Amino acid sequence: MTVPKTTHIGRILGTPVPMLTPRSGPVHVLLLGEAPGPRGADKSGVPFLGDTAGKVLYDVLVRLGAMAWPPALVDMEWDGSWCAAHGVMPLAHGVALGNAFDRCPTDDGATFRAPVRPELEGSANLTRLTRDITQLRARELKGIVTLGRVATRTLDTVFARTPMPGIARRALPHPSAQGLLSMAPNRGKGARMEDLQEAWRVRCAYAIMQAGFPPPEASAS
């Protein structure tokens, strides 16, 4: 299948991107990122799908058996608009994906910016996160893995407001280039991005299993 390259991101939609959850069965672990990206989840409507950093995360989930790809995704360009146009939807198994802020932050509909604390820690957003996590607890949620400092700080605020004992927590650097460089010796000087991504994949898989996802051999038995 030939997939045309996307050269223009287009206007930021800024619409809420709901959690991706399994259609049925337990949800062992929630992975929480920062916010939908302008080329990826903002266009696909699926957390991390099409986001540059999201490709590294989906690689991990596929390896763990926590995500199944539609055949169209094997050779596609990693692009949220293409996914939306073709109705692409990955299938989660035992994990949920979400964001600390559920929409792509923008002031003008054209330029992405990072979410700010009043947005992240405002009552409406904290109530949303609390509701989503509570719903996952009813589906056997064991732990949450936060990706990056923003997600970690926001989850701290959620739990300070509404304690949820018994939920394991693991924190990882964000899988963006900036996050990967921050975890490398000497701030990644002289390191290849491919090597940093693979090191992050290993750390992420371990964190997901520490948070409560059954290892692949347990899932297969």
N, C-alpha and C positions, 0 to 999 in steps of 0.2 A: 504494500500500500504506500503510495506516495503522498506525503503530507506537505502542503505548501508552507513555506516559512512565513511567520508573522513578523512584519517589520514595524507595525504601528500598534501601540498598546491601546489607544483610544481613550475615551473618557472613563474616569473612575466611576463605577456604579455606586459604591458606598452602601450597598444594601446588606442587611444582616446575612451572614453565612452560618447556618446552623451546624451543630455537631454532626460528624459522621459516626454513626453507630451501627453495630451489627443488626441485621433484620430480626434475628431471634437469638436466644441463648444468652449466656452470661457475658458481662463486660468486666474483664479482670483489671484493665489498666486504662486510664485516660492520659493521653499525651496532649499537653497544653502549650501552644505556641503564643506568639505575641499578637499578631493581627493578620488578616488576609492581605496578600500582596497584590499590587495593581495589575500585574500580568497574569497572575495565577488564580488564587481562590476568589478574588473579586469578580473574575470573569467565569470561572468554572462553577462557582457556588458550592465547592467542596473544600474543606480545610486542607491546605497545603498542596492541592492538586493544581499543577502548573506553576507554582512558586519555585523559584530557583533553588532555594534551600529545601523545599519539600521533596524534591527528587531523591535526595540523600536519605531522608526519613522513610519514604516509601520503599526504597531499596531494602532497608532494614526489616520493615514489616513483612515484605514478601519473603525474605529469607527465613523469618520466624514462623511463617505460615499464618500470620495475623492479617494478611491482606491478599486478596485475589484480584488479578488484573483481568479486565476484558481483553480479548485477543487484539483489539485495535490499539491497545496501549503499548504493545511490545515494541513496535518500530515507530511510534508517533513522535513528532516534535513535542517537547514538553511545553505546552501552551494552554492556558485556561480557556481562551476563546474557542480553540479547536475542540476541546473536550465538551464545552457547552453545546456547540453546534452539532456535535455528533452524539449527544446524549450519553457521554461516557460517565460511568459511575463505578469506581472500585468497590469491592465487597469486603467489609471488615469482619474479622473473626476474633472475638475476645478482646478487642481494643476499641476505644473511641478516640476521635481526633477533634480538637476544638482550639479556641484561641482565647487569650485573656481579654481581648477586645474583638467583637464579632463582626466588625466591618472595616473596610480599608479606609484609613484616616486620610482626609483631604480637606483643604480649605476652599479650593476653587474647582473641584471636579476634574482637575487635570494633573495635579502634582501630588505625589504621595508624601506624607510626613509620618513620623512616628506618633503613636498615640500618647497623649499627655495624661498626667496623673488624675486630673479631674474627670476625664473620660473613663479611665480604668477603675478608679476607686469611687466613682459616683454611685449613688444608691441604686440606680437602674441597672448598671453593669454588674455590681456585686450581687444584686438580687437574681439576675440572670444566671450568673455562675453558680450561685448557691442552689438554685433550682435544678440546673443541669446535673450538678454533682449529686444532689439528693436523689434524682431519678436514676442515676447510675448506681448508687448504693443499693437501690432496690433490685438491681441486676447483678449483685455480687461484686461490686467494685472493691478492689483490694488496695490499689495504689494509684498515684498520679506522678507522672514524669513531666517536669517543666523544662521547656527549651528556651534558655536565655534568662537574663536577669529580670526583664520586665514581667515575664510570666511568673517567675518565682516570687517576685515582690507582690504581685497582684494576688497570688494564691495565699501568701502570708496574710494579706488583708482580709481575704474571704474567711480564713480559718480563725482570725482574731475576732471577727464579727460573729461567726457561727462555727464554734468548735465542732469538729467531726472526728472524734477519737477512733483509732483503729485503721485509719487510712495511711498507708505507707507513702513516703515522699522521696523522690529522687530528683536531683537538679543536674542539668547538662548545659554546656554552652549551646548557644543557638547554632544551627547548622549552616548559617550564612557564612560567606567568606570572612567577614569580620569576626564572627564568633569562633570559627575554626582557627584563625590566626591567634586569637586571644588564648587558646588552650595550648598552643605549641611553645616549645622552648624558644627563647629569644624572640617572642612574638612572631614566630613563623619565618624568621629570616633564613633564606636559603632552602626552605621546605617547598615541596611540590604540593599543589592543591589536591591532587589525586590521593597523595599519601595522607594528608590531613583528613580528607573525607573518609578514607577507609578506617583510619584510627577512630574517628567519631562514630562510624557505623558499629565498630566493635564495642565501644563504650555505651552506645545507645542500646544495643541488644542486651548487654549485661544489665543496664539500669531497668529496662522493661521487665526482665525476668526477676530482678530484685524487688520490683514493685508488685509482683504477684502474677505475672503472665507465666503459664506453664512452659517449661522448655520444650523444644520440638519433639524430643523423644517421648515426653509425657503426653503431648497432644496426639501423637500417632498411636499410642497404646490404647 
